[in-house]
């Protein structure tokens, strides 16, 4: 931008010099052709013409400076736009980097867990470890025990997992309840029960809605008399059952 301004000034100086020389040549010509008596009048005309030329040059200079300023402002706008675009790209790259680091850490954690052996009292099935209690507790007490072990009551996701749990051969609590909203069954991770589900026939029945039976808001896996695929039963959360903890690998 500075070189452009200098170029404008040099061009203006050239125009000024040419106009000054032209005016001088005109005066000398008129002086040579006329007599001394007209020199005052010619000098006055020369001053008037020079003044007019200076006014024109002033206007030209103002216009040139305005063009230079506008060009500078345009450059500034372009630089600002480029800066904002680069900042946006940087923010996007930062988010992608953080996401990749999170995925890397998750993979490292999973790989580390895979190399570990099951703790004593646990069994491994597919991508989880399972703990079957040797004592009985209420549903809430059972869940607290699982949490203390770094796990939670089991969430059933497939037929294979259901059959594996059934093979443990215990009436045991699983991580399903409608204690928050009656009839809305949710797992302990707060996801709603959709499919698959393995209710025994006519279950859940909430104790046949008999006040004497109380509310049946927690789910047990009944392995004593029912088939693997249909072995869930809603039961009072205050009853004592074995329980099954699950820890994802």
Number of C-alpha atoms within 10 A of each C-alpha: 11 9 8 10 14 11 12 16 15 11 11 17 13 11 14 17 12 12 17 17 12 11 18 14 12 14 17 13 11 14 16 11 9 12 9 10 9 11 16 10 10 18 13 11 14 17 13 12 15 17 12 12 17 15 12 13 17 13 12 14 15 12 12 16 15 12 13 17 14 12 14 14 12 12 13 12 12 12 12 12 12 12 12 12 12 12 12 12 11 12 12 12 12 12 11 12 12 12 12 12 12 12 12 12 12 12 12 12 12 14 12 11 15 13 9 9 11 15 11 7 11 17 14 16 13 9 11 18 20 22 23 19 19 10 10 16 19 18 28 15 15 25 23 15 17 21 15 9 13 12 19 24 27 26 21 21 12 13 14 14 16 21 15 13 22 21 11 12 13 20 22 26 33 27 25 26 26 18 15 10 10 12 13 12 20 19 17 16 11 11 11 14 17 8 9 12 16 19 16 18 12 8 15 18 16 20 17 14 11 10 9 8 12 15 20 23 26 25 24 25 28 21 19 11 8 15 14 20 16 17 24 27 24 24 24 18 22 16 13 18 22 20 29 27 27 25 20 15 17
